[in-house]
């Protein structure tokens, strides 16, 4: 008998940080649409439900293929409402009205328009294969180290959060254990952990490590996620300078000695694979009149650079001003983990 796997997407109306963020358009679609599409693309999820307190949200959810068998009661749609309350309500409704009891429940928060469907299926597969696991949560390496964090007491004195290692706050961070935080992208829980144990996690919680984190809670995070979606959807044209971008700078203009900027080349090749057009534009030889075309082509081939066009003759300037400019640092932040 095949296991029943239900995806629940909780989408409360209203938001204080980004107004109506769950249905706000991001790269041409309401944000909630992406989580619905992720669930429907899963090979193991066989039912997708959106729990919302809004008829407007429910209509949008149905347009993108989710079920909305109920409108969430107002008492479960408050700023202080717990995930447990929302999921207990949904599962109770489905059992009472339909006799439907899934084996696993997958929580996909709508504030994650960017996630890998394979991660969802990997987590479900692990849960199906190990009955001792109560739940799985996505985790990511913590940038701030908990071993160097403190509670501030009323009298102003400090008490360390972590006490398992003596004076860990005085140790070099390289000597401290790795610390992870839950990024809330994907949760997989056994149904009876929710309905019988009244918990969203249970006792045995297994972490699924991810590198990306695209949770949206601010306008800046919204902007970055939209930029990423535009880039990875393809059909864009990217123009890259060679020296200082694709290649490390050569001060004496002897480009035959140039060395590849491997992190940027890896990013460019990802952009190429996404279906974008890659144009290389260089001022090599503009000052000296020397033809660097053959050497440049040979370097691009040897370095494994994938591109569509190579153009020479860009003006030799100290600064370039472009209203569509995407900085190297922005690309590094998006793609280098």
Secondary structure, DSSP 8 states (H G I E B T S, - for coil): ----EEEEEE--S--SSSTTTTTSEETTEEHHHHHHHHHHH-SS--EEEEE-S-HHHHHHHHHTT-B--S---GGGSSTT--HHHHHHHHHHHHHHHH----SEEEEE-TT-----HHHHHHHHHHHHH-TT--EEEEEEE-SS-GGG-EEE-TTS-EEES--SSTTGGGS-GGGS---EEEEEEEEEEEHHHHHTT--SS-S-EEEEE-S------SHHHHHHHHHHHHHHT---EEEEETBTTTB---TT--GGG--B-HHHHHHHHHHHHTT-EEEEEE-TTTTT----HHHHHHHHHHTT---SEEEE-----S----TT---HHHHHHHH--
